[in-house]
Amino acid sequence: MLKKSKFLIPGIILVAAMLRIPFTTIPSILTEVAAGLNVPVSSLGTLTTIPLLMFALVSSFAPKLAQRIGIEWSFSLVLFLMAVGSFIRTLSVPTLYLGTAMIGAGIAVLNVLMPSIVTAYFPHKIGQYTTLYTTSMGISAAVASSLAVPITQASSWKILILVLTVLICLSFVVWLPNVKFNHKLSVNSKQKTTSSFWKNKVAWVLLIFGGFQSMLFYTGLTWLPTMASNAGLSHATAGTLSGVYSLISLPLSMFLPNLVAHVSAKLRRTIMGGFCLLGIIGIAALFFQQASFGYWLLINCLIGASVGALFPYLMTTFSLKTTDPHKTAKLSGMAQTGGYLLAAVGPFLFGYGFEIFHSWTFSIACLLLASIAMTACMLYVERFDKIG
């Protein structure tokens, strides 16, 4: 086992908390941001898409960065980049977009390398420490989302962003002692002759699975409140249900990685197949929309539980299906590069389908097919003990 700093676990917790809140807290205060910058709120709609596009563009470079300067130094570098990017968002419209892109690039590197940190330091406790950081992600995102509007109303949107900047700086300071035990991702001679994951059929199937999982999550997060409102629910009620959609993942992220890491492949297929089925049922039920709080609560619970369980499963799989931190980073980078590209276009295409057909039916049908394909991909991947 590698030598480690006493700040490693606190650092992992804080870094994991920064994997979502720097950009997921902004959509709830877009109106205030637009008013403060004197621009139409519609012009800021791409702020939620930019990070996802950066995830797709940067993820594949993360393993190379860690190979060149080390995992721990990579974390420190991108946390500093994120702090700068977060701060400059308060200055102007151009720097708002530039800062958001910088944050997205930083998070992309952290997303890819976090499973490698777990594999490197805790090779026999992958489930336990994957649970630690996925739970930290979920709790921090839920708390930040609930506090974003009250903080903005009590002060301003710039103060909220400055608070986020301070949190990123805190994460940077706590993580920095870990560079004393910096470890570069090494490639031995055998790995140099091994085919790239981009030439691995099973890795491609995992990429498609991860892409559809992310696409379903972000599409549901973006459009379920709108569909509920169109069906007759109030905006406030639709917003409450959106909170349920996100929060339901918290208890799942607390036990699923450890469970997934310790059960047999057959039982793992059964458990995750069950969660996939919940999503399929929830999406299919969208064909029969009605103005009922109970109906929309059930929909948000079914789809939210499905995507909320599949994300920690995916993060755990990167470590379980590889034999060393280098391969974990390579597989994670490859799968997240393609996966987040699907996640970025999914919500847009879902809404565009409504504009063309003036009905949700076609878009829901496509989402249903995607969820079925995602399930098939998961079942296929689980046929293999290792991918690389």
C-alpha positions in Angstrom: 0.0 0.0 0.0 1.3 3.5 -0.9 2.5 5.9 1.8 -0.1 8.6 2.3 -0.6 11.9 4.1 -3.0 12.3 7.0 -4.8 14.9 4.8 -5.6 12.3 2.1 -9.1 11.3 3.3 -10.1 14.9 4.3 -8.7 15.9 0.9 -10.7 13.3 -0.9 -13.9 14.4 0.9 -13.5 18.1 0.1 -12.3 17.5 -3.5 -15.3 15.2 -4.1 -17.6 18.0 -2.8 -16.2 20.3 -5.5 -17.1 17.9 -8.3 -20.5 19.4 -8.7 -21.4 22.5 -6.7 -19.3 25.0 -8.6 -21.6 24.7 -11.5 -24.8 23.0 -10.3 -25.7 25.8 -8.0 -25.8 28.4 -10.7 -29.0 27.4 -12.7 -31.2 28.2 -9.7 -29.9 31.9 -9.6 -29.7 32.5 -13.4 -32.3 35.3 -13.2 -30.2 37.2 -10.6 -27.0 36.7 -12.6 -28.6 37.9 -15.8 -30.0 41.0 -14.0 -26.6 41.7 -12.4 -24.9 41.5 -15.8 -27.7 43.3 -17.7 -28.2 40.5 -20.2 -31.3 38.4 -21.1 -31.6 35.3 -18.9 -32.0 33.2 -22.0 -28.5 34.1 -23.1 -27.1 32.3 -20.0 -28.8 29.0 -20.7 -25.6 27.4 -22.0 -23.8 27.8 -18.6 -25.0 24.3 -17.7 -23.9 22.8 -21.0 -20.4 24.2 -21.0 -19.1 22.1 -18.1 -20.5 18.9 -19.7 -18.7 19.8 -23.0 -15.5 20.4 -21.1 -15.9 17.0 -19.5 -16.1 15.5 -23.0 -13.1 17.5 -24.3 -10.7 17.2 -21.4 -11.4 13.8 -19.8 -9.1 11.9 -22.2 -6.1 14.1 -21.3 -6.4 13.6 -17.6 -4.4 10.3 -17.5 -1.6 11.9 -19.6 -1.4 14.8 -17.1 -1.2 12.4 -14.1 1.5 10.4 -16.0 3.5 13.5 -16.5 3.2 15.4 -13.2 1.6 12.9 -10.9 -1.9 12.4 -9.5 -1.6 14.5 -6.4 0.0 17.4 -8.3 -2.7 17.1 -11.0 -5.3 17.6 -8.3 -3.6 20.6 -6.9 -3.1 22.2 -10.3 -6.7 21.8 -11.3 -8.1 23.0 -8.0 -6.1 26.2 -8.4 -7.4 26.5 -11.9 -10.9 26.1 -10.6 -10.5 28.7 -7.9 -9.3 31.3 -10.5 -12.1 30.3 -12.9 -14.7 30.6 -10.1 -13.5 34.0 -9.1 -13.4 35.6 -12.5 -17.1 34.6 -13.1 -18.0 37.7 -11.1 -16.3 40.1 -13.4 -18.1 40.2 -16.7 -20.1 38.1 -19.2 -17.0 36.9 -21.1 -15.2 35.9 -17.9 -18.4 34.2 -16.7 -18.2 31.9 -19.6 -14.4 31.6 -19.5 -14.5 30.8 -15.7 -17.2 28.2 -16.2 -15.1 26.5 -18.9 -12.1 26.5 -16.6 -14.2 24.9 -13.8 -15.5 22.3 -16.2 -11.9 21.5 -17.4 -10.8 21.1 -13.8 -13.7 18.9 -12.7 -13.1 16.7 -15.8 -9.6 15.9 -14.6 -10.8 15.3 -11.0 -13.7 13.1 -12.3 -11.3 10.9 -14.2 -8.6 10.6 -11.7 -10.6 10.1 -8.5 -11.1 6.4 -9.2 -7.4 6.1 -9.7 -6.7 7.7 -6.3 -9.0 5.0 -4.8 -7.3 2.2 -6.7 -3.8 3.4 -5.8 -4.3 4.0 -2.1 -7.1 1.6 -1.2 -6.9 -1.4 -3.7 -8.7 -3.7 -1.2 -11.3 -1.2 -0.1 -12.5 0.2 -3.4 -16.2 0.0 -2.5 -15.7 1.7 0.9 -13.8 4.7 -0.4 -15.8 5.1 -3.6 -18.8 5.3 -1.2 -17.0 8.0 0.7 -16.5 10.3 -2.3 -19.8 9.7 -4.1 -21.6 10.4 -0.8 -19.6 13.6 -0.3 -20.6 14.7 -3.9 -24.3 14.0 -3.3 -24.5 15.7 0.2 -22.6 18.8 -0.9 -24.7 19.2 -4.1 -27.9 18.9 -2.1 -26.8 21.4 0.6 -25.4 23.9 -1.9 -28.6 23.7 -4.1 -30.8 24.4 -1.0 -28.6 27.3 0.2 -27.9 29.0 -3.2 -31.1 31.0 -3.4 -31.2 32.1 0.3 -27.6 33.3 0.2 -28.2 35.2 -3.1 -31.4 36.8 -1.7 -29.6 37.8 1.5 -26.6 39.2 -0.3 -26.0 38.9 -4.1 -25.2 36.4 -6.7 -21.5 37.6 -6.7 -21.3 36.8 -2.9 -22.6 33.2 -3.6 -19.9 32.7 -6.2 -17.3 34.1 -3.9 -18.4 31.6 -1.2 -18.0 28.8 -3.8 -14.5 30.2 -4.6 -13.6 30.1 -0.9 -14.7 26.5 -0.7 -12.5 25.6 -3.7 -9.6 27.4 -2.1 -10.2 25.5 1.2 -10.2 22.2 -0.8 -6.9 23.2 -2.4 -5.3 24.0 0.9 -6.4 20.8 2.5 -5.3 18.7 -0.5 -1.9 20.4 -0.9 0.0 18.4 1.7 -0.7 15.2 -0.3 1.8 16.3 -3.0 4.5 15.2 -0.6 3.6 11.7 -1.6 3.0 12.5 -5.3 2.7 9.4 -7.5 3.0 9.5 -11.3 0.9 7.1 -13.3 3.5 4.7 -14.7 3.3 2.6 -17.7 5.3 -0.7 -17.7 6.5 -2.4 -20.9 3.5 -4.8 -20.9 1.1 -1.9 -20.8 2.9 -0.1 -23.6 2.1 -3.1 -25.9 -1.4 -3.4 -24.7 -4.1 -2.1 -27.0 -5.8 1.2 -26.2 -9.2 1.1 -24.5 -10.4 2.9 -27.6 -9.8 -0.4 -29.5 -11.5 -2.5 -26.7 -15.1 -3.5 -27.5 -16.1 -3.9 -23.9 -14.7 -0.5 -23.0 -16.8 1.0 -25.8 -19.9 -0.7 -24.4 -19.1 0.8 -21.0 -18.7 4.2 -22.6 -22.2 3.9 -24.1 -23.6 2.8 -20.7 -22.0 5.8 -19.0 -23.1 8.1 -21.7 -26.7 7.0 -21.5 -26.7 7.1 -17.7 -25.4 10.7 -17.7 -27.8 11.7 -20.5 -30.8 10.3 -18.6 -29.8 12.0 -15.4 -29.3 15.5 -16.9 -32.3 15.2 -19.2 -34.5 14.3 -16.2 -33.0 17.1 -14.2 -33.6 19.6 -17.0 -37.0 18.6 -18.3 -39.0 16.7 -15.6 -39.9 20.0 -13.8 -41.1 21.5 -17.1 -43.2 18.5 -18.0 -44.7 18.5 -14.5 -45.6 22.2 -14.9 -47.1 21.7 -18.3 -49.2 18.9 -16.9 -50.7 21.2 -14.4 -48.5 21.3 -11.3 -47.3 24.7 -9.9 -43.7 25.8 -10.5 -43.0 25.6 -6.8 -44.2 22.0 -6.6 -42.3 21.0 -9.7 -39.2 22.5 -8.1 -39.8 20.5 -4.9 -40.0 17.3 -7.0 -36.7 18.2 -8.7 -35.2 18.2 -5.2 -36.5 14.7 -4.6 -35.1 13.6 -7.9 -31.6 14.7 -6.8 -31.8 13.8 -3.1 -32.9 10.2 -3.6 -29.4 9.4 -4.8 -27.9 10.2 -1.4 -28.8 7.0 0.4 -28.0 4.9 -2.6 -24.5 6.4 -2.9 -23.9 5.6 0.7 -24.1 1.8 0.4 -24.1 0.8 -3.3 -20.4 1.1 -4.1 -19.4 -1.1 -1.2 -22.2 -3.6 -2.1 -21.2 -3.7 -5.8 -17.6 -4.3 -4.9 -18.3 -7.3 -2.7 -21.1 -9.3 -4.3 -20.7 -11.8 -7.1 -21.0 -10.8 -10.7 -24.3 -12.6 -11.1 -25.8 -10.8 -8.1 -24.4 -7.5 -9.3 -26.1 -7.9 -12.6 -29.4 -8.7 -10.8 -29.2 -5.7 -8.5 -28.2 -3.1 -11.1 -30.6 -4.7 -13.6 -33.3 -4.0 -11.1 -32.3 -0.3 -10.8 -32.3 -0.1 -14.6 -35.8 -1.5 -14.7 -37.0 1.2 -12.3 -35.8 3.8 -14.8 -37.5 2.0 -17.7 -40.8 1.9 -15.8 -40.5 5.6 -14.8 -39.8 6.7 -18.4 -42.5 4.5 -19.8 -45.0 6.0 -17.4 -44.3 9.5 -18.9 -46.5 8.5 -21.8 -49.5 8.8 -19.5 -48.9 12.2 -17.8 -51.5 13.6 -15.4 -51.9 16.6 -13.1 -51.3 14.6 -9.9 -48.6 15.3 -7.3 -48.5 11.6 -6.4 -47.9 10.6 -10.1 -45.0 13.0 -10.5 -43.6 12.1 -7.1 -43.5 8.4 -8.3 -41.9 9.4 -11.6 -39.2 11.4 -9.9 -38.5 8.6 -7.4 -38.3 5.9 -10.0 -36.1 7.7 -12.5 -34.1 9.4 -9.8 -33.4 6.1 -8.0 -32.3 4.5 -11.2 -29.8 7.2 -12.4 -28.8 7.8 -8.7 -27.8 4.2 -8.3 -26.1 3.8 -11.7 -23.6 6.7 -11.2 -21.8 5.2 -8.1 -22.0 1.8 -9.9 -20.1 3.3 -12.9 -17.5 5.0 -10.7 -16.9 1.7 -8.8 -16.7 -0.2 -12.1 -13.8 1.8 -13.4 -11.7 0.5 -10.4 -13.2 -3.1 -10.3 -12.7 -3.8 -14.0 -9.0 -2.7 -14.1 -5.9 -4.0 -12.6 -3.9 -0.9 -11.7 -4.3 2.9 -11.3 -3.0 3.7 -14.8 -5.6 1.5 -16.4 -8.3 2.8 -14.1 -7.5 6.4 -15.3 -7.3 5.4 -18.9 -10.7 3.6 -18.8 -12.3 6.4 -16.8 -10.9 9.0 -19.2 -12.1 7.2 -22.2 -15.6 6.4 -20.9 -16.2 9.9 -19.6 -15.0 11.6 -22.7 -17.7 9.9 -24.8 -20.2 9.7 -22.0 -20.4 13.4 -21.2 -20.6 14.2 -24.9 -23.9 12.2 -24.9 -24.9 13.9 -21.6 -24.3 17.4 -23.2 -26.5 16.8 -26.2 -29.2 14.7 -24.6 -31.2 17.5 -22.8 -30.9 19.7 -25.9 -32.2 17.0 -28.3 -35.0 16.1 -25.9 -36.3 19.7 -25.9 -35.8 20.0 -29.6 -38.0 17.0 -30.2 -40.8 18.8 -28.3 -40.4 21.9 -30.5 -40.6 19.8 -33.7 -43.5 17.6 -32.8 -45.3 19.8 -30.2 -45.5 16.8 -28.0 -43.3 14.9 -25.5 -44.1 11.5 -27.0 -41.3 11.2 -29.5 -38.7 12.5 -27.0 -39.9 10.1 -24.3 -39.8 7.2 -26.8 -36.2 8.0 -27.6 -35.4 8.2 -23.9 -37.0 4.9 -23.3 -35.0 3.2 -26.1 -31.8 4.8 -24.6 -32.6 3.3 -21.1 -33.2 -0.1 -22.6 -29.9 0.1 -24.5 -28.2 1.3 -21.3 -29.5 -1.8 -19.5 -28.2 -4.1 -22.3 -24.8 -2.5 -22.1 -24.6 -3.0 -18.3 -25.5 -6.6 -18.6 -22.9 -7.1 -21.3 -20.1 -5.4 -19.4 -20.8 -7.5 -16.3 -20.0 -10.7 -18.3 -16.3 -9.7 -18.0 -14.3 -9.8 -14.8 -11.7 -7.3 -16.2 -11.6 -5.0 -19.1 -7.9 -4.2 -18.9 
